[in-house]
Every structure is written in structure tokens, then in C-alpha cells.
């Protein structure tokens, strides 16, 4: 059986207020706030911060 996967969605609240919603099947959604732009959100999604967050939540080794 395949492992469930965390999915991420970038959300814009205002011009300088972005966040990422993380959804994991069987758990509450979590928000990563404090992002200042689309570029910052993209950098989070494609960089080391995403892996660090997954590790801190116990979803990655």
C-alpha cells in the first residue's frame, strides 16, 4: 500500500501576506504563515524549508 502524501497549496491573503496550507489525509490542515510574496512561497515550496518542515512534523526522515 502506498504511503499517504502531504499536499501543499499556496494561498494569497493580501499583496504581502501569503501562506501555504499543508494537508495530510487523516489529520487537520496546517498553515505555514509569514510568507511575503509569491516568490517567497515558491522558494519555500521548492527549497530546503519544505523538507525541514516535513521533518519537524514527522513526515520525512
MOUR-V377851 format. One record per residue. N is the residue number from 1. RES is the residue in one letter. PSI is psi as a letter, one per 30 degrees, with the letter a starting at -180 (none if undefined). NEAR is the number of other ideal C-beta (glycine too) atoms within 12 Angstrom. D_CENTER is the distance of its C-alpha to the mean C-alpha in whole Angstrom. Layout:
BEGIN
n & res & psi & near & d_center
N & RES & PSI & NEAR & D_CENTER
N & RES & PSI & NEAR & D_CENTER
END
This chain:
BEGIN
n & res & psi & near & d_center
1 & X & k & 3 & 24
2 & X & k & 5 & 21
3 & X & k & 10 & 18
4 & X & l & 12 & 15
5 & X & k & 14 & 12
6 & X & k & 27 & 9
7 & X & k & 18 & 8
8 & X & k & 27 & 5
9 & X & k & 18 & 7
10 & X & k & 26 & 8
11 & X & k & 20 & 10
12 & X & j & 18 & 13
13 & X & e & 17 & 15
14 & X & l & 12 & 18
15 & X & e & 10 & 19
16 & X & g & 15 & 17
17 & X & j & 17 & 15
18 & X & l & 27 & 11
19 & X & l & 27 & 8
20 & X & k & 32 & 5
21 & X & k & 23 & 5
22 & X & k & 28 & 5
23 & X & k & 20 & 8
24 & X & k & 21 & 11
25 & X & k & 14 & 14
26 & X & g & 10 & 17
27 & X & l & 14 & 14
28 & X & l & 11 & 13
29 & X & k & 18 & 10
30 & X & k & 21 & 8
31 & X & k & 21 & 7
32 & X & j & 28 & 6
33 & X & l & 19 & 9
34 & X & g & 16 & 12
35 & X & k & 30 & 11
36 & X & f & 19 & 14
37 & X & l & 18 & 14
38 & X & e & 19 & 13
39 & X & e & 15 & 14
40 & X & e & 23 & 12
41 & X & e & 30 & 9
42 & X & e & 18 & 10
43 & X & e & 18 & 11
44 & X & e & 28 & 8
45 & X & e & 27 & 7
46 & X & g & 15 & 10
47 & X & a & 15 & 11
48 & X & f & 13 & 12
49 & X & e & 21 & 9
50 & X & e & 25 & 6
51 & X & e & 17 & 9
52 & X & e & 14 & 10
53 & X & e & 23 & 8
54 & X & e & 24 & 8
55 & X & e & 14 & 12
56 & X & f & 14 & 12
57 & X & f & 17 & 11
58 & X & g & 11 & 14
59 & X & f & 23 & 12
60 & X & l & 16 & 13
61 & X & none & 6 & 17
END
